[in-house]
Amino acid sequence: MRTRVQAVLLVFGILTVAAFAVPLLLFTASDRTQQLVLARSSALDRFASLMDQAAATGDTSAVTAEARRYTELYGEPLVVTDIRRVPVVETGGMRAADPAVARLIDAALRNQTAHPRGPLRPWSRGHRTFAEPAGTGTRVTGAVVLRASVENAAHDITRRWAAVLAGTALVALACTALARAATRWVVSPLRRLDRAVGRLAAGLPPDRTSAGGPPELRQLATGFNRMASTVTAALEQQRRLVADTSHQMRNPMAALRLRVDALHTHLPASADRTYTGVTTELDRLETLLDDMLALATAEHRAGELTVTDGADARCDAAEVVRTQHRRWQPVAERAGTRLTAGAPGPVPAACTDRELTQITDILVDNAIKYAGPGATVTLACTTEGAFVALTVTDDGPGLSAEELPQATTRFWRSARQSGTTGTGLGLAIAEQLLAGRGGRLRLAPARPRGLRATALVPRARPDGGAP
């Protein structure tokens, strides 16, 4: 927006300056040309008057002397003839017999004045020729032709144009500075407001927007600050409610488990089934609390990463895969599942080891849990363009085409998996962690059967950060 507003102001300023500068340039050229014409016309009038006197007295010495002195002084040749076209005086190498001069003499003897047309320009060179009849009224007694140099006039026009253009440049610079200042005054509050909106959208406390710029923007900033305070307080209360609930319920849950375990020795054998059901539900409730706390933490972290670049985050995804394979191998063996891994060479990813480990834990845990005994789970790490692809593939029952879009929904579980433990929050947590780093979670059916879960994380540059 700042560029567009500044461009409009600059174009307007340039057009305004040009509207004054161009006519001024044309006027200075026309004015200097008029001065040249008036000066040479005055000289022609002088020589025409002398020729008229010479025609009356028969003495041409005065006009001859004046013509030669003029040429010596100004370096401009001229020709003076009588009524019969006989040259009275020729100076500076100009001859009455020259075709161009002869045409001007003929026109002057017909009582026609010849002055050059069109204004001069800084690049004008050469000469301009003037012609004027001698005599009074309609009585023509001779002709005067003068060839004037335009070098001095063109030089004067150049100096005047340079002064005008220098002034125009100064005005243009002033307009540019004014446009930048005005644009900054108008746009800066909007940029601060945009940053505050980004932080608010990420669920983070926004920086208080200072009231600056035009009155309308100051009023908008004030209203936004009030709204941001209300929204931030509500979001913080919601976040704290989830986190505090998950955290504070652990103590009662631990105490409840101790009491239930203490009762076990006093229960008859017929109550073992009930006792097992209670402990199972306690385990499920503890897992649910842990997952809710992890989800709240993941959402908060994702919000932070949307307003901070996190460019210093970097890890070797291949090393994480190898480490996780070693950690989960005993778990897979106890579940009757075969776990394999493939991660050749270092694969730099733009995230932390902890984040990628947590994502891998969720995907591998789901694969082992839902693929069932006898299944094969494959953990792999490759690259896809600008992303690192950490893929967990199993050959279990998988998900149907209708179930795949719902798999990342919170607390959602397939009806076919109702008998297994879980809260339905794992994939939602992984999705939030990936979104914070600019990645995404992709679920697709495996061939010939099973599920392929791929965590796409931006690749890290050789110097660190995402490309």
N, C-alpha and C positions, 0 to 999 in steps of 0.2 A: 504493500500500500504506500509505504514511504516513497518508493521509487516512482510509482505512478503519479502521486501528488506532486512530487518534486519535478517530474518531467513536464507535467501540465503547466506548472508555474514558470518553469524555464522557457518553454515554448511561448507562453504568453509574453514573458519579459523580452525575449528575443524579437518577437514580432513587433512589440511596442517600440523597442529601440530602433529596429529597422525602419519602422514607419516614420521616425524622425530623422534617421541618419541618411537614408537614400535621397529624400528631397533636398536635404542640406548639401549633400555631395553634388547633386545636379545643379543646385542654385549657385554654388561656388564656382563650378566650371562655367556656367552660363554668364555669371557676373564678370569673371576674368576675360572671357571671350568678348563680352560687350566693351570692356575697357580697351582691349586691343583694337576693336573696330572703331571706337570713338577716337582713339589716339591717331590711327592711320587716316581716318576721315578728316581730322583736323589738318594733318599734313597735306592731304590731297587738296583741301580747300585753299591752303596757302599757295601751293604751286599752281592751282587753277587760276587764282587771282593774279599771280605774277604773269602767267601766260596771257591772260586777258589784257593786262597792261601792255605786254610786249606786242600783242597783235595791234593795239591801238597806236603805239608809238613807233613800232618797227625795231625797237631795241630789245634784243633777247639776252643781253649780258646779265641782267639781274636774275632771271630765272635759271640761266645756265650756272651761274656762280652758286646760287642757293641749292640747286640740285646736286652739284658735285660736293658741296660742303655737307649736305645731308647724308650722302652715301659714305663719305669719309667718317662722319661722326657715328652713324648707326649701322653702317655696313649693309644697308638695304638698297638694292638697285632700283632705278626708276627711268621712265621714258616720257618725254614731253614732245608732242607733235603739234603742228599747226592745223588749220582747217583742211589743207591739201594733203595731209598725212605725211608731210615732210618732217623728219625728226628735228626738233630744236635742240635737244640734249639727250644723250644716252649714257647712263652710268652703271658701274658694277657689272659690266658684261651683258646686260640685257639689251636686246636689239628690237627695234620696231618691226623688223622683217620676220621675226619669229612668228610662226603660225598662231600660237596661242595668244601672243601679245597683239598681233594684228587683229584678231577677232575682238579683243577687248577694246582696241582703238576704234574699230568700226562701230561698236556699240556705243562708246562714249561720244563719238561724232554724231550719232543719232540721238544724242541727249539722254543716254541711258547710263545709270550708275551701276557698277558691278562690285558687289561686296561678297566675300565668301560666306557660305551658309553652313549651319550646324555648329554646335558648341565644341570647343576643344576638350581634350582629355589628357590625363598625365602621359599617356603613351603617344600623343600626337607629335609628329616630326615633320620636317620640311618647311615649306613656305605656303603663304596664302597671298593671292594676287588681288589688288584693288584697282579699279578704274573709275575715272570721274571726268565729265566734260568741263572744259573751260569756257567761260562766257557768263552772260547774264540773261535770265529769262529763257526765251526760246532761241536766242542768238548764240550759236556755238562758234567759238574761235579756236578751239584746239582740244587736245585730249591729254590726260595725265594717267600713267599706269605705274603702280607701285607694287613691288614684290616684298612682302614683310615676312620676317622669320617668326616662327611660333615657339622657338626653343625656350625663351624666357617666360612666355605665358604658360607653356606646359609645365615648366619647373615650378612656377608659382602655384599652379593648380595641384601639382604633386604635394607641395608643402601643406597647402590647405586641406587636401584630402587626408594626409597623414595626421594632421591635428584633429580632424573630425573623427577619423577611425580610432585614434588613441583615446579620445573622449568617449567614443562608443564602447571601446573595450573596457574602459573603467566603469562605465555605467552597467555593461553586461556583467562584469565581475561583482559589482554591487548588487545587481539583481540576483545573481547566483547565490551570493552569501545570504541575501534576504530570503530567497526561496528555501535554502537549506535551514536557516534559522526558523522560518515559519513552519516548514515541514516537521522539523524536530519538535517544535512546540506543540504541534497538533498530534503527531504520531507517537511520540515517546510515551504519553499516558496509555495509548492503546497497546503498545508493546508490553508495558508493565502489566496491563490488565490481561493480556494474552498469557503471559507467564503465570499469573495468579490463577487464571482459569485452568491451565494445564495442571498445576499442582492440585487444585481443587478436584479436577476430574480424576486425578490419580489417587484421591483419598488422603492427600497430605495437607497439612495446614498451609494455606496460601500466604505469601508475603502481603502485608497490608499495602494496598495500592495508594500511593500518595496522590492527593487531589491537585492536579496540575492541568495546564492547557486551557482550552476554551471553557466557558461556563458549563456547556452541555456535557463535556467530558468530566469535569469536576463533579457534576451531579451524578453522572453514571458511576464514577469511581466510588463515591460515597455510598450509593445504593448497593454496589457490588460488595463493598466491605461489610455492610450489614448482613447481606445475604450469605457471604462466605463465613462469617462468624457463626451464623445459625446452622448452616449446613455442616461446617467443620465440627461444631459441638455435637450435632446429632450423629455424625459418622464416628466420632471418637467415642461417644457413649455406646454405640452399637459394637464397635470393635472391642472396647473394654469389657462389655457385657459378655461377649463370646469368650474372650481370653480369661477373664476372671472366673466365669462359670466353670470353664474347663479346668482351670488351675485350682480353684477353691474346692471343687468337688472331689479332688483326689484324696484329701485327708479323710473325709467321711467314707469314701469308697474303701480306703485302706483299713479304716477302723471296722467297717462292715465286714470286710473279708476276714479280718482277724477273729471277729465274733462268730462268723459262720464256720470258720475252721475249728474254733474252740468247741463249737456245738457238735462237730462231727463225731467226736469220741463218745458223746452221750446219746447219739441217735441209734435207734434199732436198725437192723439190717434192711427192714422194709422201707426205711426212709432214704436209702442210698440214691435211688433214682431222683427223688426230689432234691437231695443235696447236690447231685451232679447238675441238675437243671439250674439251680440257683447259682452255682459257681460259673457255669457256662454263661449265664446272663450277666454276671459280674464282669467276666472277662470281656464280653461284648461291649458292656457299658464303658469299661476302662479304655478299650480300643477306640470307641466312638469319641470319648472325650479327648484322647490324644490326637485323633484325626481332625477334630474340630479346631483344636489349638494349632495344629500344623497348617490347616487351611487358612485360618486367620493370619498366621505369620506369613504364609505364602502370598496372600492378597496384599498385605501391607508391603512386603518386599517388592512385589510386582509394581505397586504404585510408586514406590521410591525410584525404581529403575526407569519408569517412563519419563521422569523429569531429570534424571541424572544419567549420563552416558555409560557409566560403569566400564569405561574403556580399559581399565587396568586389570579386569578379570580375564584369566587365562588358565587353561588346564589341558592336559593331554587326555583326550577322550579314550584313546586306545588303552592307556594305562589304567583308567578307571574301569574299563570293560574287563581287563585281565584281573584286576583286584576284586571286582564284584563276582567274577566267575569263581574265584577261590573261596570267597565268603559264602556264596550260595550253594556251592557244590554239596556240602553235607546236608543242607536242608532239602535239596532236590533228591538226594539218595534216600533220605527218610521218607519222602513222599512217593517214592517209586518212580521218579521222573528222571530222565536223562538230560543233563544240562551241558551244552557245548558252547564254545565261544570262538570267535574269529576277529582279530583286531591287528592286522599287520601294520607295523611302523607307527611312528608318532602321528597323531591327528589333533592339531591344536584347535581348541574350541573356546569361544568367547564367553566363558562362564567359570564359576568356581568349582573346585573338586567337590565341595559339599553339596552344591546344587545338583550337579550331574549324578552324584552318588544317590541322592534322595530320589531323583527321577528314575534311576535304574532300579533302585529297591522296589519302587511301586510297580514298575512294569514286570520285573522278574517275579515278584511275589504274586501278582495277578496271574501270570502265565502258569506258574507251578500250581497255584491253588485251583484254578478253573480248568486247566488242561486235563488233570486227573492222572491217576497212576498209569504207567506204561507210556506216557506221552514223551515227546522229545521237545525240549525248549532250546532255541538257538539264540545266542546273544552275539550281535555283530556290530561293527563300527566302520562306516564308510563315509565318503563325501558325496554330496549332491550339489554341484554348483557352488554357491556361496554358503552352503550349510554343511554341518556335520550331522550325519544320520546315524543315530544309535537305535538299532532295531532289535526287538525281541519277538521272535516268531515261535509259535507252538503249533502242534498238529492235533489239538484238542477239538472240542465241538465248535468253538468259535462263536460268533454272533451272526444273526441274520441281517439282511439288508435293512430291515425296519429297525433293528436294535442298535446298529452302529451309530446313527446320529444321536442317540440318547445316552451312549456309554459314558460321556463326560458330564452328564447331568448329576448334580449333587444328590446323594442318597438313592440314586437309581441303581437297581440290580435286576438282572434278567430273572424271569420267573423260573427258568431252568436251573438257577443257581441259588435258590432259596435255602437249600440245605447246607450251604457252606458259610463259613464265618466271613465277616466283612461289613463295612459300613457304607460302601458306595461313594466314598469321598476320595479314594486314591487317585483316580484319573483326573478329577477336578483339581487336586493339589498339583499334580504334574503339569497340567495345562496352565495353571497360574504361574508356576515357576518358569515355564518356557516362554510364556507371553511377556514376562518381565524382561527377558533377554532378547526379545525380538524373534523368538522361535515359535514353533507350533507343534501340536501333537496330531499325528495322522494315524487313523485306524483303518485297516483294510483286511478283507478276508485273505487267508493264505491258501495256496494251492498245493495239494488237492483239497485240504481241509485245515481248519484252524484259524488263528487270528495273527495278524502282523501289526504290532504297535511300533510306530517310528517316532522318536523324539528328534525334531529338527532344531539344531542350535547353530547360530551364526559361527562361521569359521573365524579364527583369530588371525590377524595379520602377523607377518613375521616380527614386526616391532611391537606387537601387543594390540589388543582391541579388536573390534569387529571390522570387517572390510567395508 
